């Protein structure tokens, strides 16, 4: 696959495209894969983070709770 891209780049350089066009050609195959990674990985990371935080022995204070206490003390 890399050899094919190398040949395509060589041919396209001879024909005179810009560097931007070559970069778009090479990255075009990876953009859909990266979109899938973001769509799957984002919620998965959130879920795992919540599981770890729930099972943690240390209780972290809620930001919203401390804001409510600070506003009620006035």
C-alpha positions as CSV (number, residue, x, y, z in Angstrom):
1,X,0.0,0.0,0.0
2,X,2.8,2.4,0.8
3,X,4.5,1.6,-2.4
4,X,1.3,2.4,-4.3
5,X,1.1,5.8,-2.6
6,X,4.7,6.4,-3.4
7,X,4.1,5.8,-7.1
8,X,0.9,7.9,-7.0
9,X,2.7,10.8,-5.4
10,X,5.5,10.6,-7.9
11,X,3.1,10.7,-10.8
12,X,1.1,13.5,-9.3
13,X,4.3,15.5,-8.6
14,X,5.2,15.2,-12.3
15,X,1.7,16.4,-13.3
16,X,2.0,19.4,-11.0
17,X,-0.5,19.3,-8.2
18,X,0.0,21.4,-5.1
19,X,1.3,19.9,-1.8
20,X,-2.2,20.5,-0.3
21,X,-3.8,18.3,-2.9
22,X,-1.3,15.5,-2.2
23,X,-1.9,15.8,1.5
24,X,-5.7,15.5,0.9
25,X,-5.1,12.5,-1.2
26,X,-3.1,10.7,1.5
27,X,-5.3,11.7,4.4
28,X,-8.6,10.9,2.7
29,X,-8.4,7.2,3.7
30,X,-7.8,8.0,7.3
31,X,-10.5,10.6,8.0
32,X,-13.4,8.1,8.1
33,X,-11.3,5.8,10.5
34,X,-10.6,8.7,12.8
35,X,-14.3,9.7,12.8
36,X,-15.2,6.1,13.9
37,X,-12.5,6.2,16.6
38,X,-13.9,9.5,18.0
39,X,-17.5,8.2,17.9
40,X,-16.7,5.0,19.6
41,X,-13.9,6.1,21.9
42,X,-15.5,9.2,23.4
43,X,-18.5,7.4,25.0
44,X,-16.4,4.4,25.9
45,X,-13.9,6.6,27.8
46,X,-16.7,8.4,29.5
47,X,-18.3,5.1,30.6
48,X,-15.0,3.7,31.9
49,X,-14.2,6.9,33.7
50,X,-17.6,6.9,35.5
51,X,-17.1,3.2,36.5
52,X,-13.7,4.0,38.0
53,X,-14.9,7.1,39.8
54,X,-17.9,5.1,41.3
55,X,-15.7,2.3,42.5
56,X,-13.0,4.6,43.8
57,X,-12.5,4.7,47.6
58,X,-11.8,8.4,47.5
59,X,-14.9,10.6,47.2
60,X,-14.3,13.7,45.1
61,X,-16.5,16.7,46.0
62,X,-19.0,17.8,43.4
63,X,-18.3,21.2,41.9
64,X,-22.0,22.0,41.9
65,X,-22.4,21.2,45.6
66,X,-19.5,23.5,46.6
67,X,-21.0,26.3,44.5
68,X,-24.4,25.9,46.2
69,X,-22.7,26.0,49.6
70,X,-20.8,29.1,48.7
71,X,-23.8,30.9,47.4
72,X,-26.0,30.0,50.5
73,X,-23.4,31.3,52.9
74,X,-23.8,34.9,51.8
